[in-house]
Amino acid sequence: MKRIALLSAIILTGLLSRPAAAQNFLVEQPADVFAPISKYIQTGDSDKLSAWFADNIELDILGAVNNSTRNQARRIMKTFFGNYTPKQFNIIHKSGKAPMKYAVGTLDAGGEKFRIILYVKTNESRGYIQHLKVERE
């Protein structure tokens, strides 16, 4: 009986003494990297969306292609959302495996319909949008 109690204590201590980063990774990593990204596109929140941008991101907004820093991309998306207020966004297709995943979605914004294509590079802790393309349907 003492052996079982000792073994249980060792196992529990090992689990509880994991580095904080490893504990956060296990708790915070979303099952679907596109869920929070979709939410921020749906609400037109360029500030929260930009937290998912890679340090350097390629944006293709209605044919205007830019290799941008995260801050430049945030401003570009803020302008886009200002011109086209999002009403509804739905992911219609997802594919890929780590470290590169992509999704295609439809956005109803400003009385128009757009197709949004997202390429996300993932690592062990989170994903980063490498490329975001917006085109009219």
C-alpha positions in Angstrom: 0.0 0.0 0.0 2.9 2.4 0.8 4.4 1.6 -2.6 1.2 2.7 -4.4 1.0 5.9 -2.3 4.7 6.6 -3.0 4.3 5.9 -6.7 1.2 8.2 -6.9 3.1 11.0 -5.1 6.0 10.7 -7.5 3.7 10.8 -10.5 1.7 13.8 -9.2 4.8 15.7 -8.2 6.2 15.1 -11.7 3.1 16.5 -13.3 2.9 19.4 -11.0 6.5 20.4 -11.3 6.4 20.8 -15.1 7.8 24.1 -16.3 5.1 26.8 -16.5 5.6 27.1 -20.2 4.8 23.4 -20.7 1.7 23.7 -18.5 0.5 26.7 -20.4 1.1 24.9 -23.7 -1.1 22.0 -22.6 -3.9 24.3 -21.4 -3.9 27.2 -23.9 -3.2 25.7 -27.3 -6.5 25.9 -29.2 -7.7 22.7 -30.8 -8.3 24.7 -34.0 -5.9 27.6 -34.8 -8.5 29.1 -37.1 -11.2 29.5 -34.4 -9.8 32.6 -32.8 -8.6 34.0 -36.1 -12.1 33.6 -37.5 -13.6 35.4 -34.5 -11.4 38.4 -35.0 -12.2 38.6 -38.8 -15.9 38.2 -38.0 -15.7 41.2 -35.5 -13.3 43.2 -37.7 -10.9 43.5 -34.8 -7.6 44.3 -36.5 -5.7 44.7 -33.2 -6.5 41.2 -31.9 -6.1 39.7 -35.4 -2.7 41.2 -35.7 -1.5 39.3 -32.7 -1.7 36.3 -34.9 0.4 37.9 -37.7 4.0 36.7 -38.3 6.6 39.4 -37.8 6.6 39.7 -41.6 3.4 38.8 -43.4 2.4 38.9 -47.0 -1.0 40.6 -47.5 -2.9 40.5 -50.8 -5.9 42.8 -50.3 -8.1 43.1 -53.4 -5.0 42.7 -55.6 -2.7 45.0 -53.7 0.2 42.8 -52.5 2.3 44.0 -49.6 5.1 42.3 -47.7 4.4 44.0 -44.3 5.5 44.1 -40.7 2.9 43.1 -38.2 2.1 46.8 -37.5 1.8 47.7 -41.1 -0.5 44.7 -41.7 -2.6 45.7 -38.7 -3.1 49.2 -40.2 -3.9 47.8 -43.6 -6.5 45.4 -42.1 -7.9 48.3 -40.0 -8.5 50.3 -43.2 -10.1 47.3 -44.9 -12.4 46.6 -42.0 -13.2 50.4 -41.9 -14.2 50.3 -45.6 -16.0 46.9 -45.4 -17.6 46.3 -42.0 -17.8 42.6 -41.4 -21.2 41.0 -40.9 -20.4 37.3 -41.2 -17.3 35.1 -41.7 -17.3 31.4 -42.2 -14.5 29.0 -42.8 -15.5 26.7 -45.7 -12.4 24.6 -46.1 -9.3 23.8 -44.0 -6.3 21.6 -44.9 -2.7 21.0 -44.2 -0.6 19.7 -41.3 1.8 21.2 -39.0 3.9 23.2 -39.6 1.7 24.8 -42.4 -2.1 24.9 -42.5 -4.4 26.9 -44.6 -8.1 27.8 -44.6 -10.5 29.4 -47.0 -13.4 31.4 -45.8 -16.2 33.6 -47.0 -16.7 37.1 -45.6 -19.9 39.2 -45.9 -18.8 42.7 -45.3 -19.9 46.2 -46.4 -22.7 44.7 -48.6 -20.1 42.6 -50.6 -18.9 39.1 -50.5 -15.2 38.2 -50.2 -13.1 35.1 -50.2 -10.3 35.0 -47.5 -7.4 32.6 -47.7 -5.2 32.2 -44.7 -1.8 30.4 -44.5 -0.8 29.7 -41.0 2.6 28.4 -39.8 2.3 26.5 -36.6 4.9 25.6 -34.0 4.6 23.8 -30.6 3.1 26.8 -28.9 0.9 28.6 -31.5 0.3 29.6 -35.0 1.2 32.7 -37.0 -0.5 34.0 -40.2 2.2 34.0 -42.9 -0.1 35.0 -45.8 -3.6 36.6 -45.9 -5.4 37.1 -49.1 -8.7 38.9 -49.6 -10.5 38.8 -53.0 -14.0 39.6 -54.2 -16.2 36.6 -54.9 
